[in-house]
Amino acid sequence: MTLQKVFGCGVRRGFQSGAILRLLASLMLTVGWWEVPCLAESGQAAAKAKKPTPALGMNLAGPADWNTELPFVDVFRMSRPWISQRKGAPWGKGPPLALDQHGWVKRLEPDCWAETPLCTIDGGHYPAGQYTVFYEGQGKLDFWGAAQVVDRQPGRIRIQVDPQKGGFFLRLLETDPNDYVRNIRVIMPGFEKTYEKEPFHPAFLQRWRGIRCFRFMDWMHTNGSEIRRWEDRPTPEHATFSAKGVALEWMIDLCNRQQADAWFCMPHLADDEYVRRFAQMVKERLDPKLRVYIEYSNEVWNSQFPQTRYSWERAKELGLGPKERPWEGGGMFYARRSVEIFKIWQEVFGGTERLVRVIAWQAGNQWWMERIVLPFEDAWRHTDALAIAPYIWMNVPLKGDEPTADQVARWSVEEVLDYLERVSLPRAIEAIRRSKETADKFGLLLVAYEGGQHMVGVAGGENNEALTKLFQAANQHPRLGQIYEKYYQAWTESGGDLFCYFSSVSRWSKWGSWGILQWYDEDPRKSPKFMSTMRWARQLGQPVFLPE
């Protein structure tokens, strides 16, 4: 198990390393393809252009047992997929489990059991008290860790949970193959009578009221998704959402409750039937007043992800781009597949009035946007918005270009923020400006699929504990809020439209301090990132939650 999986974090992807950027620049100089394509249809591009309306959206943290946002009152929705155990064997080394199509254990071998961790959250940051456990079928459940059984009867167990002891485990010790245990729900205190009609935690709904759009990239487990067919998708009947992502039905429900637009990322392997059925459910169930942002996968330009390598392979199969530069073919395939997906959504919706068709690429990388992605097979004609991630980035490696991890670790918090304001912020603003120029040339809106601070150790730098502590202190400093104010002002003045912050609530670690808050019960007034972001949204007229 990787540390990323344990802590639910991963190094973000706003920019590649300096070495890679220099390599790309060298390649572009060698090829000599710096010229912007002459748009004979410039009048059509101008006609496509819409007046930007800046607004705050939010990327929601993905489902996992370590999720500190606690969006659902049924914490079993976030449980880890079943772990097989055998008496006398090492932990997690039980035999393969017999699961039904929804992930419920159909039978157990002798001397074996299955278990799953819940609420693996340090510091007591989840509700204490008596949880109610409901289930169907015949079998035996037990608990260990921070939970103790209070009483039990068939189909219902009460457990006392002490979050100060960490997380807890649910064990399936016995199950009847003819009526196996299924539909397990572990309900937080006080919600046992309302959880079916009110599945979202009220604190979660309050925190994100007034948000213009929810981007569901992490809720859909987009990066490296293995979903190909409609039958592969997660549904409300699945044992947990941490395996494949949150069910579409729940994402739609959230948007309807919050009156927020939806931003969906289609899995990179998904076939046309999946896309069509997905779009049909959205059309049928999403409030018709709400819009839908459609994106093919996530960061297909970023070689860190499986979807990027898939795009290279598909490009090779289809003969797209030069063989010696597979990344160019990958960009072409991304453009083609995006348009194919857009057309399916357009057919289902009977037009594009409610759709925002998104092409996303690396912030400020005009050459790729203008020479490879947008013009390929006139993809821009079928697109509404160019999306970027204009992070205020400070990626610090162990070795290489200065400043290095050892050097920065000796800085003060003020020195880090000086660098952020003097170097990182102007760099982010320039990327916004250049990307807006490109968007204007093609008559597109400029939106941010992600954004915020990007202070993190990379290439070994993440293992410098002093650097991690320094960056976390900088994330808590009031001055970061002031830097954010300049950042959002630049986005507005540059003509940016929707800005989806990354990300909602998640624990900070050496992999980054991405959460605008760390805990579901954190006082947002103590977070300069949260307060400055919500003040900006208020200035834009959004009725967001802003405690004063």
FITI-967916 format. One record per residue: x, y, z of N, C-alpha, C in turn. Coordinates in steps of 0.1 Angstrom, whole numbers, plus 5000, padded with zeros to 4 digits. Example, Ala and Ser with C-alpha at 12.3 -4.5 7.8 and 13.67 -1.06 7.14 Angstrom:
! residues 2
513249435078512349555078513249675078 512849785071513749895071512950005079 
***
This chain:
! residues 548
500949885000500050005000500950125000 500650224991501450344990501050445001 501950535004501650645014500550725008 500450744995499450824989498050764992 497950634991496750564994496350575009 497350565017497150565032496550705036 497150815031496750945035495751015026 495450945014494450995005494951124998 496251134997496751254991497651224979 497951314971498851294960499451424955 500651424950501251554946500351604934 500051734935499151794925499851804912 499151854901499651844888499651974881 499752084887499552214880500652234870 501852194872502952214863503952094863 504552074852505651974852506852034858 507951954859509152004865509852094855 510752174860511452264851512152194839 512752084842513452004832512551974820 511351924824510351884813509952004805 509752124812509352244805510452284795 511652274800512752314791512852224779 512652094781512651994770511552024760 510352054765509252094755509552214748 510152314755510552444748511552414737 512552324740513552294730512952224718 512052134721511352064709510552164701 509852264707509152354699510052444691 511152484696512152564688512652484677 512952354679513452264669512452254657 511152234661510152214651509752344644 509852454652509552584646508052604645 507252554654505852564653505352664663 505852784663505452884673504252964668 504052964654503053054649501653014653 500853114657499453084660498653064647 497852964646497152934634496253054630 496253084617495353184612493953134612 493053194620491653154620490953234610 490753164598489953224588488553244593 488153174603486853184608486853274621 487753374620487853464632486553524636 485753564626484453614628483553524636 483653394632482853294639483353274654 484653284655485253274669484753394677 484653504672484153624679482653604683 481953544673480553524676480253424687 481253334688481053234699481253294713 482053394713482553444726481353494735 481453464748480353504757481053584768 480253674773480853764784481053684796 482353684801482653604813481853654826 481553554834480853574846481653504857 482653574863483453504873482553444885 482953324889482253264900483053154906 482753124919483553024926482852884925 483652784920483252644921484152574930 483852444933484652374942484952224938 486152184938486552044937486251974950 485451864950485151794962486151684964 486651664977487651564980487051424978 487851334973487351194969486951104981 486051014978485650914989486650824993 486950815006487950725011487650715026 488150615033487950595047488750705055 489750775049490450875055489851015052 488751025044488151155040487751225053 488251355054488051435066486851535064 486251525052485151615050483851565055 483651425055482451355060481251415054 481051405041479951455034478651375037 478751245040477551165042477351125056 476151115061475851075074476050925076 476050845065476350705065477850685062 478650665073480050665071480550535064 479650435063480050315055480250345041 479550445036479750485022481250515018 481950555029483450585027484350475031 483750365035484650255040485450195028 486650135032487550075022486849945017 487149905005486749775000487149665009 486349565010486649455020488049405019 488549375031489949315033489749175038 490349085030490148945034491248905044 490748835055491648785066491448635068 492548575072492548425075493248415088 492748325097493348305110494748245108 495748305115497148265114497848315102 497248385093497948445081498248585084 499248645076499548785078498348875075 498348995080497149085079496849115064 495649095060495249125047495549015037 495948895041496348785032495348675032 494148705034493148595033492848565019 492048465016491748415002490948524995 490848514982490048604974488548594979 487948704980486548704985485548684974 484448614976483348594967482448714969 482448804959481648934960480548924950 479348984953478349004943478649134935 477749164926478049274916478049404923 477649414936477749544943478749544954 479549444955480649434964480349384978 479249314979478949244992479449104992 479949065004480548935005479448825005 479548734996478448624995478748505004 480048475006480348365015481748385020 482048315031483348315037483848175039 485148155036485748025038485947995053 486147875057486447845072487647915077 487547965089488548035096488948165089 488048225082488248345074487248455078 487548575076486548685078486948795069 486048895068486349015060486149135069 486949235067486749355075487049485067 486649595072486949725065487149835075 488049925073488250045082487250155079 486850225089485950345088486550455096 486450575091486750695098488250695103 489150655094490550655099491150795099 490650875109490851015110491451045124 492651105124493351135136492751255143 493051265156492751385164491251405168 490451295167489051305171488151385162 488551405149487851495140486751425133 485851355140484651305135483751275147 482351275145481451275156481651155166 481551185178481451085189480051045192 479850935199478550895203478050765198 476750745199476250615195475850615180 476450525172476150505158475150395157 474250395147473350295145473750215132 473850085133474250005122473049925117 472649945105471649865099472249765088 471549655087472049555076470849465073 470949405062470049295057470849165056 470049055057470648925056470948865070 471548745069471848665081473448645083 473948685094475348675097475748735110 477048755112477548815124478548925121 478249045127479149155125479749185139 480949245139481649285151482449405148 482949475158483649595157484949595166 485949665162487149685170487749825167 488649865176489249995174488450095183 487950205177487350315185485850285187 485350165183483850135184483650015193 482650015202482249905210480749885209 480349755208478949725206478249755219 477049825218476249855230475149755231 474449735220473449625220473149585205 472549475203472349425190471049345189 470449345178469249265174469349245159 468649145154468749115140468549235131 469549265123469449375113469749515119 470049525132470349655138471349635150 472349715150473349715161473649865165 473749885178474250015182475650005187 476450105183477850105187478250235193 479050235203479550355210480950385204 481150505198482350535191483050655198 484350635200485250735206486250775196 486050885189487050935179488450955184 488550985197489951005203490850885201 490250765199490950645198491350615183 491050715174491350685160490050635153 490350555142489250495135488750365140 487850305133487350175138487150075126 487049945129486949845119485549775121 484949745110483749665110484149525105 483849415112484249285108483049205104 483049135093482049035089482648905093 482148845104482648715109481948595103 480648615100479848505095478748565085 478448485075477448525065476748405059 475448405058474748295052474748305037 475348215029475348225015474048235008 473048185015471648185009470948325013 471448395022470948525026472048605032 473048635024474248695029474048845034 474948885043474849015048475149125037 474249225037474349325026473649455031 473749555023473149685026473449735040 474749725043475249775056475249925056 474749985067474750135068475250155083 476150255084476650295097476350445099 475350475106474750605106475250685118 475650805116476150895126475050925136 475450965149474350995159473451095155 472151075157471151175154470451165140 470951075131470451075118469850945114 469550855124469050725120467650725115 466850835118465550845112465450925099 466550995096466451085084467451045073 468350955075469450935066468950895052 467850825051467450785038467050895029 466350995034465851115027466951225027 467751225037468751335039470151265040 470751215029472051145030473251235033 473151365030474251455032474351515046 475551525051475651585064475251735063 474451785073474051925072475252025072 476351985079477552075080478152085066 478151975058478651975045477852065036 476552055037475652135028475752285032 475852315045476052455048477352505044 478452435045479752485041479752525027 479052445018479252475004477952534998 477152595006475952665000476452784992 475752804981476052924972477252894963 477852774963478852744954478252734940 478852794930478252794917478352654910 479352574912479552454905480352354914 479952224913480852124920481552044909 482852044910483651954900483851824907 483351714900483351584906484451494902 485651554898486751474894487151374904 487351414916487851314926486651224931 485451284932484251204935484051084925 484551104913484351004903485550914901 486650934910487850864909488350864894 488350984889488650994874490050954871 491050984879492450954875492650804876 492950744865493150604864491950514865 490750574863489550504863489550384854 488950274859488850154851487450134845 486650224847485250214842485250224827 484650124820484450124806483050124801 482150054808480850034804479850084815 478650114811477650164820477450064831 477549934829477449834839478549834849 479649904846480749914855480650024866 479650114864479550234872479250204886 479550294896479050274909477550314910 476850254918475350284920475050294935 473950344938473550364952473550224960 473450114952473449984959474749924962 475849994957477149944959477549954974 478449864978478849854992479449984997 480350034989481050154992481350234980 481450364982481850454971483350474970 484150414979485550434978486250344968 485450244962486050154952486050214938 484850274934484750324920484350474920 484050534931483550664931482050674936 481650794937480250824941479250794930 478150744933477050714923476550844917 476350834904475850954897474551004903 473650914908472450964914472651054926 473751024934474051114945474651244941 475451244930476051374926474951464921 473951404913472851484908472051544920 471751454930470951494941471651614948 472951604950473651714957473551844949 473651844936473551964928472152024929 471151934929469751984930469552044943 470051984954469852044967470552174969 471752184963472552304965472252414954 471552374944471352454932472652494926 473552404924474852424919474952344905 475652404896475952334883476852214886 476852124877477651994878478751994868 479951954872481051934863481451784864 481251714853481551574852482751544844 483551454848484751404840484551264835 484351254822484051124816485351034817 485150914822486350824824487050804810 488350794810489050784798488850664790 488450554797488150424790486650414786 485850504790484350484788483950484774 483050384770482650374757481450474755 480950484742479950574739478650544746 478350414748477050384755477150434769 478250424776478350484789478150634789 478750704780478550844779477150884777 476450804768475050834764474150814776 474350694783473450664794473650764806 474950804808475250904818474551034815 474651074803474051204799472451194800 471951084797470451064798470051074812 470751014821470351024835470451164840 471451234836471651374840470451464835 470151444822469051514816467751494823 467551364827466251324833466151374848 467251384855467151414869467751544874 468651604866469251734871468251844869 468051934878467152044877467452124864 466452144856466652204843467252344843 467252404855467852544856469352534857 469852414859471352404862472052364849 473352404848474152364837475052244840 475652194829476552074830477852104823 478952104830480252114824480751974821 481251954809481651814804483051824800 483851734806485351724804485651574802 486551554792487051414790488251394800 487951304809488951264819489551384827 490751384831491451494838492851494835 493351614831494751634828495351534819 494751514808495351414798496651454793 497051584796498351624792499451584802 499051534814500051514825500451364825 501751344822502251204821502251124834 501851194845501751124858500651024858 499651044849498350974850498250864839 497550754842497350654832496550694820 495650794822494850844810495750914800 496950964804497851024795498450924786 498950814793499650704785498650634776 497350634781496350574772496150654760 496150784761495950874749497050864740 498350834745499450814736499250684728 498850584735498650454729497550454718 496450524721495350534712495750614699 496550724702497050804691497950724682 498750634687499650544679498750454671 497750394677496850304670496150374658 495750504660495050574650495850654641 497150644643498150714634498050874636 497850914648497751054650499151114655 499651214649500851284654502151204650 503251274651504551214648504951094657 505450984652505750874660506850904671 507750994667508851034676508351124688 507151174687506651264697505251224701 505051114708503751054711502851144719 503451244726502651334734501851424725 502351454713501551534704500351464699 500551334696499451254692498451234703 498951224715498051214727497151344728 497651464725496851584726495851584715 496151524703495251514692494051424695 494451304701493451214705492551274715 493051344725492251404735491251504729 491651584719490751674713489651594705 490051484698489051414691488051344700 488551274710487651204719486751304727 487251424730486451524737485251564728 485551584716484451634706483451514705 483951394704483051284703482051274715 482651304726481851294739480851414739 481351534735480451654734479251624725 479451564714478451544704477351444710 477751354718476851264724475951334734 476551414742475851504752474851594744 475351654733474551744726473251674720 473451554715472351474710471351444721 471851404733470951374744470151494749 470851604750470251734755469451804744 469551764732468951834721469451974718 470751994721471452124719472452144729 473052264729474152294739473752404749 472552444749472152554758472552534772 472352414778472652384792474052324793 474852304783476152244783477252344782 478352314790479552384789480652284785 481052274772481952174767483352224770 484152144777485352194782486552124776 487552194771488852144767489852194778 490552114785491452154796492852124792 493752224795495152204792495952274802 497252264801498252314811498252474810 498152534822498052684822499152754815 498852844807499852924800500652864789 500352734786501052664775500352684762 500552804757499852844745500152764733 501452714731501752644720500952514718 500752444729499952324729498452354726 497952454733496552494731496352534717 497152624711496952684698497352604686 498352514688498952434677498452294677 498152234688497852094689496352064692 495952114703494652074709493452134702 493352264704492152334699491952334684 492952344676492752344661492552204655 492952104663492851964657491451934653 491251904640489951874635488851974640 489352104641488452214645487752184658 488452124668487852094681487252224687 487852334685487452464691485952494687 485552454675484252484671483152414679 483552304686482552224694482852244708 483552344712483952374726483452504731 483152514744482652634749483652704758 484552624765485452684775486852614774 487852694776489252644777489452654792 489852534798490052524812491552504816 492052574826493352564831493452554846 494652524851494852514866495952614869 495552744871496552844873497052854888 497652744892498152744906499152844909 499152894922500252974927501352874932 502152824922502952714925504352744930 504752654940506152654945506552514948 506952444937507352304938508852304941 509252244952510652244956511152104956 512152074947512751944946513951924957 514251794958515451764967516751824961 516851804948518051844941517651924928 518651994923518452054910518352204911 517552274903517452414903517152474917 517752584920517452644933516052714932 515352724943515752674956515352534958 516252464965516052314968515352304982 514952174985514252154997515052195010 516352155010517152185021517352335023 517452415012517552555013516252615018 515152585012513852645016513452605031 513852485035513552445048514152535059 515152605055515752695065515152835064 514252855055513552985054512553005066 512153135068511053165077509753155069 508653155076507353155069507253285061 507753395066507653525059508453515046 509553445046510353435034509653345024 508953245028508253165019507153245012 506453325020505353405015505853515006 507053565009507753665001507953604987 508453484986508653414974507353394966 506353354974505053324968504553454961 504653564968504053684963504953744952 506253734953507253794944507453714931 507353584933507753494921506453414917 505853344926504853244922503553314918 503153424925501853494921501953554907 503053634904503153694891503153584880 503853474883503853364873502453304870 501653294881500253244879499453344871 499653474875498853574868499253584853 500553564850500953564836500353444829 500253324835499653214829498153234826 497553304835496153334833495953434821 496853534821496753634810497053564796 498053484795498353414783497253314778 496653244788495653154785494353224780 494153344786492953424782493153474768 494353504764494653544750494253434741 494653314744494253194736492753174736 492153174747490753154748489953264739 490453384739489853484731490053464716 491153414712491453384698490453284692 490053194701489153084697487653104701 487453224707486053254711485553174722 486453134732486053054743486053124756 485253074766485453124779486653064785 487253134795488353084802487853044816 488052914820487652864833488852804839 488752784852489852714860489252584865 489752474861489352344866489852324880 491052384883491552374896492352504898 492652534911493452644914493652664929 494552754933494852774947496352774949 496752764961498252754964498752614960 500052604957500652484953502052474959 502152484972503452474979503652334983 504652264977504852124980506252084976 506851984984508051924980507851824969 508751814959508651724948509951654946 509951544939511151474935512051444947 511551404958512251374970512151484980 511851604976511651714985510551694995 509551614991508451595000508851525013 510051455013510451385025511251465035 511351595032511951685041510851735051 510951685063509851715073509851865076 510951925077510952065080510352155069 510552115057509852185046508352165046 507952045049506452015050505852105061 506452105073505952195084505952335080 506952385073507052525069505952555060 505652475050504552495040503252495047 503052405057501752405064501552525072 502652575078502552705086502252815076 502752815064502452925055500952915050 500452795050499052775046498052835057 498552845069497752895080497953045083 498953105076499353245079498353345073 497953445080496953545075497453605062 498753615060499253685048498853605035 498653475036498353395025496953435020 496053475029494753525025494853655017 495853735020496053865013496553834999 497453734998497953684984496753634976 495853554982494753504975493853614970 493753724978492853834973493453894960 494753904959495353954947495153854935 495253734939495053624929493753624923 492653634931491353634926491053764919 491553874924491354004916491953994902 493153924901493753914888492853824879 492253714885491453634877490253704872 489653784880488453864876488853974866 489954044868490354154859490754094845 491253974845491753914833490653864824 489453854830488353804822488053654824 488453604836488153464839486753444842 486253324840484853284843484853194855 484253084855484252994866485652954871 485852954884487052914891486752804901 487152684898486952574907488152554916 488052584929489152574938489452424940 490752394942491152264946491852274960 491352204970490152134970489352164983 488252084985487352124996487952105010 487851985015488351955029489151825028 490451835032491351725032492551755041 493051645047494151655056495451695049 496151785055497451825049498551715052 499451705043500551605045501751645037 502751565037503951595029503651595014 502451545010502051544996501351674992 501151765002500551894998499451935008 499152065009498152115018497052165009 496352075003495352104992494052154998 493652095010492352125015492252275019 491152345015490952475019490652475034 490152365039490052325053490652185055 491052155067491552015070490551925075 489551975083488651885090487251935089 486251845090484851885089484451975100 485051965112484652045123485652165125 486452195116487352305117486652445117 487152535125486552665125487052745113 486252765103486752825090487252965092 486853035103487353165106488853175108 489453055111490853045114491653005101 490952995090491552955077491653075068 492753145066492853255057492453215043 492753095039492453045025490953045024 490252985033488752975032488153115033 488553195042487853325044488053415032 489353425026489553515015488853455002 488753325001488053264990486553294990 485953285002484553305003484153455003 485053545007484853685006484753724991 485653664983485653694969484353644963 483853524967482653474961481453564965 481553614978480453714982480453834974 481653884971481754004962481153984948 481253864944480653824931479153804931 478553814943477153794945476653654949 477653564952477153434956476853424971 475753364974475353354988476053244996 477353254996478153145002478153165017 478653055024478753045038480053125042 479853235050480953315054480853355068 481353275078481153315092482053435095 481553525102482353645106482453665121 
***
